[in-house]
Amino acid sequence: MSYYKYHVFICTNKRSGKELCCEQGGAAKIRAYAKAKIKQLGLSGEGKVRINTAGCLDRCDSGPVMVIYPEATWYTFVDEDDVDEIIQEHLLNGRKVERLLLP
C-alpha cells in the first residue's frame, strides 16, 4: 500500500527566455493554493493527499501541468477554480475531470 492515497506533483519549472514553462501560468502560486486547500480540508498526511513541487515534467507546451499518482493522471489547469474542481472530483470523489485531462 502507498503511503499516500494520492500524490500530486505540480510543475513549477521556470525557464529563461521565451521558452514555454509552467511558471508562466502561475504554477507556483497555484501549488501553494492547492497545498493550503488540502490542509484546510483535512486531507493532508499519511493515507491521504500530498501536494509536491515538481521540476520540469517535460510537458511545457500543455502547461501548467500536474500529475496525480497512483493513476498517473495528467491535468492542465488555468486557475484556482480548476484546482478546486480537481480536488473535489478527483481527490475527494475519485472521478477524473475530463475537460482538464491531458492525453
Sequence and secondary structure as in RCSB ss.txt:
>XXXX:A:sequence
MSYYKYHVFICTNKRSGKELCCEQGGAAKIRAYAKAKIKQLGLSGEGKVRINTAGCLDRCDSGPVMVIYPEATWY
TFVDEDDVDEIIQEHLLNGRKVERLLLP
>XXXX:A:secstr
  SSSEEEEEE    STT   GGGGTHHHHHHHHHHHHHHTT BSTTSEEEEEES  S GGG SEEEEETTTEEE
E  SHHHHHHHIIIIIIT    GGGB  
